[in-house]
Amino acid sequence: MSQTQASGDGAATVEVDTGLLVRERGLRGYGHAAARRLRTGEIGFLPVILGLAVIAAVFQSLNPAFLGPQNLSNIAVQMVPIGIIAVGVVLVLLLGQIDLSVGSVSGVCAAILAVLNVKQGMPAVVAIALSVAAGTLIGLVQGSIFAVIGVPTFVVTLAGLIGWMGLQLYVLGETGTINVPYDGGVAKLANTFFAQPWVGYTLGAAVVAVYLATALRADRRRAVAGLPSRTLVDTLVRAGLLAAVVFGVVAVLNQARGIPLALLIFVGLVVVLDLVLRRTRYGRSIFAVGGNVEAARRAGFNVTAIRMSVFAIASSLAAFGGVMAASRLFAVNQSSGASDVLLMAIAAAVIGGTSLFGGRGSTYSALLGILVIQSITSGMLLLQVSSEVRFMITAKEGTRGTSLCVTSQ
């Protein structure tokens, strides 16, 4: 991001691009760029990472099992359903809008999945596809009411929150609960682990190799075009840090049950959608609409289509989050998608750094935010904290984290 500085007499203005500063000065540029970001409040994911470190230190001191492989493996799986929903919330927030129906959408689509797979006997793949398609349709309807008719998203999605909850009760029927077979295809989504150590390390090596190849290619293209590019040492250091994180996670998870399929799906969605946001015209159009609707419209963007598509994607992700929740819990009931699902998804997006005011954020916000929330929840469960106290502490920490992110923006 660029920073504007005015001279003492107000006659001169200097634009400083911290990204170019890093590229031109290499490793030394990081210190200067970090200092500038601290002064301007553009500190990125730093508060979240520091918060995670504090959370880990506190709970580990209170219970040595917190950083144990088994508990970390549990966190990796438990955070996936709401984390996927939070990714969709990030997209909506980038538009400067809100979707209060994602929890209910996840619940009703999970109910549709259970009915199709268990009661109707449809194959798991077909049932999952149809339930996600139902979520897409819901998003298109709600997005159309907002983008075409002009009804505020708060009103539309609040009505959806109530309406889809009622539909969920109707779909589940009188029993109110449908159990998912333990050995079925749906259950395998959240309960499959790659226990062989070589699988995790192979995937990790592939991730690092793809990142390194992509980064080197981008640097080479910038150099050919005469634009500032990162030094080779800079790129190698970044790849090394990524390798340390990836292989560290793999090593820890391999000590438990192996690499969870659910985690791979979640991280894959985060990475792919981040690339869409940063590297495609569609992604840039989302930021443009969220930053300034009128400017985006005058620039030729189809604002109506963009808004409708984002709500469709968000509801699709909410539906898939409901599928993952049903898979993890082996059941769908009247409380699926209810309780704190909506608030946790929104909190995860905002705690991770996505702006409530639109035009600023990343899908990685959902990953980091839900990791913070799930870590707090897991730590309190290990300490056997009562439910009422857990809710109050989670609310307090969520408010604190959100306030920090908002003030830094």
ZATOR-415916 format. One record per residue (C-alpha): x, y, z. Coordinates in steps of 0.5 Angstrom, whole numbers, padded with zeros to 4 digits, always signed. Example, Ala and Ser with C-alpha at 12.3 -4.5 7.8 and 13.67 -1.06 7.14 Angstrom:
! ZATOR-415916
+0025-0009+0016 +0027-0002+0014 
***
This chain:
! ZATOR-415916
+0000+0000+0000 +0002+0007-0001 +0003+0012+0004 +0002+0020+0003 +0007+0024+0007 +0007+0032+0007 +0013+0036+0008 +0013+0041+0014 +0010+0047+0009 +0005+0043+0006 +0008+0044-0001 +0010+0037-0002 +0007+0031-0002 +0011+0024-0003 +0008+0017-0005 +0012+0012-0002 +0010+0005-0004 +0012+0000+0002 +0011-0006-0003 +0016-0003-0008 +0021-0001-0002 +0021-0009+0000 +0023-0011-0008 +0028-0005-0009 +0032-0006-0002 +0031-0014-0001 +0031-0016+0006 +0033-0009+0009 +0027-0006+0006 +0022-0011+0011 +0025-0007+0017 +0023+0000+0013 +0016-0003+0011 +0014-0006+0017 +0016+0001+0021 +0012+0005+0016 +0006+0000+0017 +0006+0001+0024 +0006+0008+0024 +0000+0008+0019 -0004+0002+0022 -0003-0003+0016 -0001-0008+0020 -0004-0014+0016 -0004-0021+0020 +0001-0019+0025 -0005-0018+0031 -0008-0024+0029 -0001-0028+0029 +0001-0025+0036 -0006-0026+0039 -0005-0034+0037 +0002-0034+0040 -0001-0031+0047 -0007-0036+0047 -0003-0042+0046 +0002-0039+0051 -0004-0038+0056 -0007-0045+0055 -0001-0049+0055 +0001-0046+0061 -0006-0048+0064 -0006-0055+0061 +0000-0058+0058 -0005-0062+0053 -0007-0056+0049 -0001-0056+0044 -0001-0064+0044 -0002-0067+0037 -0008-0070+0039 -0011-0063+0041 -0008-0059+0035 -0011-0065+0030 -0018-0064+0034 -0018-0056+0033 -0016-0057+0025 -0022-0061+0024 -0027-0058+0029 -0025-0051+0025 -0027-0053+0018 -0035-0052+0018 -0035-0045+0021 -0029-0044+0017 -0032-0045+0010 -0038-0041+0012 -0033-0035+0014 -0030-0035+0007 -0036-0034+0004 -0038-0028+0009 -0031-0025+0007 -0033-0025+0000 -0040-0021+0002 -0036-0016+0007 -0031-0014+0001 -0038-0012-0002 -0039-0008+0004 -0045-0012+0006 -0047-0017+0011 -0051-0024+0010 -0054-0026+0017 -0057-0032+0014 -0051-0036+0013 -0052-0040+0019 -0059-0042+0017 -0057-0044+0010 -0052-0048+0012 -0057-0052+0017 -0063-0052+0012 -0058-0055+0006 -0055-0060+0011 -0062-0062+0012 -0063-0063+0005 -0057-0067+0004 -0059-0072+0010 -0066-0073+0007 -0063-0074+0000 -0057-0079+0002 -0061-0082+0008 -0068-0083+0007 -0068-0082-0001 -0062-0087-0002 -0058-0082-0006 -0051-0083-0007 -0047-0078-0003 -0044-0074-0008 -0050-0073-0012 -0053-0071-0005 -0048-0066-0003 -0048-0063-0010 -0056-0062-0010 -0055-0059-0003 -0050-0054-0005 -0054-0053-0011 -0060-0051-0006 -0055-0046-0003 -0053-0043-0009 -0060-0042-0011 -0062-0039-0004 -0056-0034-0005 -0058-0032-0012 -0065-0031-0010 -0063-0026-0004 -0058-0023-0008 -0063-0021-0013 -0067-0018-0008 -0062-0014-0006 -0058-0012-0012 -0064-0012-0017 -0070-0009-0013 -0066-0005-0008 -0068-0008-0001 -0062-0008+0004 -0058-0014+0005 -0059-0013+0013 -0067-0014+0012 -0066-0019+0006 -0062-0024+0010 -0065-0023+0017 -0071-0025+0014 -0068-0031+0011 -0065-0033+0017 -0072-0034+0020 -0075-0037+0014 -0069-0042+0012 -0069-0044+0019 -0077-0046+0019 -0076-0049+0012 -0070-0053+0016 -0075-0056+0021 -0080-0058+0016 -0075-0062+0012 -0073-0065+0018 -0080-0068+0020 -0083-0070+0026 -0077-0073+0029 -0072-0067+0028 -0066-0071+0027 -0063-0075+0022 -0057-0079+0023 -0051-0080+0018 -0048-0087+0017 -0041-0088+0020 -0039-0091+0014 -0042-0087+0009 -0039-0082+0004 -0042-0076+0007 -0038-0078+0014 -0032-0079+0010 -0031-0072+0009 -0029-0070+0016 -0027-0077+0018 -0022-0079+0013 -0014-0078+0015 -0008-0079+0011 -0004-0083+0016 +0002-0085+0012 +0007-0080+0014 +0010-0079+0007 +0003-0077+0004 +0003-0070+0008 +0011-0069+0007 +0009-0070-0001 +0003-0065-0001 +0008-0060+0003 +0013-0061-0002 +0008-0060-0007 +0006-0053-0004 +0013-0050-0003 +0015-0052-0010 +0009-0049-0013 +0010-0043-0009 +0017-0042-0011 +0016-0043-0018 +0010-0038-0018 +0014-0033-0015 +0020-0034-0019 +0016-0034-0025 +0013-0027-0023 +0019-0024-0021 +0022-0026-0028 +0016-0023-0031 +0017-0016-0027 +0024-0016-0029 +0023-0017-0036 +0018-0011-0036 +0023-0007-0033 +0019-0007-0026 +0022-0007-0019 +0022-0015-0017 +0024-0018-0011 +0031-0021-0010 +0033-0028-0011 +0035-0028-0003 +0028-0025-0002 +0024-0030-0005 +0028-0036-0003 +0027-0034+0005 +0020-0033+0004 +0019-0040+0001 +0024-0043+0007 +0019-0040+0012 +0013-0043+0008 +0016-0049+0008 +0018-0049+0016 +0011-0047+0017 +0008-0053+0012 +0013-0058+0015 +0012-0056+0022 +0004-0057+0021 +0005-0064+0018 +0010-0066+0023 +0005-0065+0029 -0001-0068+0025 +0003-0074+0023 +0004-0075+0031 -0004-0076+0032 -0008-0079+0026 -0005-0076+0020 -0007-0070+0015 -0015-0069+0016 -0018-0069+0009 -0023-0064+0012 -0017-0059+0013 -0014-0060+0006 -0021-0058+0003 -0021-0052+0007 -0014-0049+0006 -0015-0051-0001 -0022-0047-0002 -0018-0041+0002 -0012-0041-0003 -0016-0042-0009 -0021-0036-0007 -0015-0032-0005 -0012-0033-0012 -0019-0031-0015 -0019-0025-0011 -0012-0022-0013 -0011-0025-0020 -0017-0025-0024 -0021-0019-0026 -0027-0022-0023 -0024-0021-0016 -0021-0014-0017 -0029-0012-0019 -0031-0015-0012 -0026-0010-0009 -0028-0005-0014 -0035-0005-0012 -0034-0006-0004 -0029+0000-0005 -0034+0005-0009 -0040+0003-0012 -0041+0009-0017 -0034+0009-0019 -0034+0001-0020 -0040+0002-0024 -0037+0008-0028 -0031+0004-0030 -0036-0001-0033 -0037-0006-0028 -0043-0010-0028 -0045-0008-0021 -0051-0012-0020 -0048-0019-0023 -0042-0018-0018 -0047-0017-0012 -0051-0023-0014 -0046-0028-0016 -0042-0026-0009 -0048-0028-0005 -0049-0034-0009 -0042-0036-0008 -0043-0034+0000 -0049-0039+0000 -0046-0044-0003 -0040-0044+0002 -0045-0044+0007 -0048-0050+0005 -0042-0054+0004 -0040-0052+0011 -0047-0055+0013 -0045-0061+0009 -0038-0061+0013 -0041-0060+0020 -0046-0066+0018 -0040-0070+0016 -0036-0069+0023 -0042-0070+0028 -0045-0076+0024 -0052-0072+0024 -0057-0067+0022 -0062-0064+0027 -0066-0058+0029 -0060-0054+0032 -0055-0055+0026 -0053-0048+0023 -0057-0045+0029 -0054-0043+0036 -0047-0039+0035 -0045-0041+0028 -0047-0034+0025 -0044-0030+0030 -0038-0034+0030 -0037-0034+0022 -0038-0027+0022 -0033-0026+0028 -0028-0030+0024 -0028-0026+0018 -0027-0020+0022 -0022-0022+0027 -0018-0025+0021 -0017-0018+0019 -0023-0017+0014 -0026-0010+0014 -0033-0009+0016 -0034-0003+0011 -0032-0006+0005 -0026-0007+0000 -0021-0009+0004 -0020-0017+0007 -0017-0023+0005 -0020-0031+0005 -0014-0032+0009 -0018-0028+0014 -0023-0033+0015 -0017-0038+0016 -0014-0034+0022 -0020-0032+0025 -0023-0039+0026 -0016-0041+0028 -0017-0036+0034 -0024-0038+0036 -0023-0045+0036 -0017-0045+0040 -0020-0041+0045 -0026-0046+0045 -0021-0052+0045 -0017-0049+0051 -0023-0048+0055 -0026-0055+0054 -0019-0058+0056 -0020-0053+0063 -0027-0056+0063 -0030-0049+0063 -0038-0049+0064 -0042-0047+0058 -0044-0041+0060 -0037-0038+0062 -0035-0041+0055 -0040-0036+0051 -0038-0030+0055 -0031-0031+0055 -0031-0032+0047 -0036-0026+0046 -0031-0022+0050 -0025-0024+0046 -0029-0024+0040 -0030-0016+0041 -0023-0015+0043 -0020-0018+0037 -0026-0015+0033 -0024-0008+0036 -0017-0008+0035 -0018-0010+0027 -0023-0004+0026 -0019+0001+0030 -0012-0001+0026 -0016+0000+0019 
***
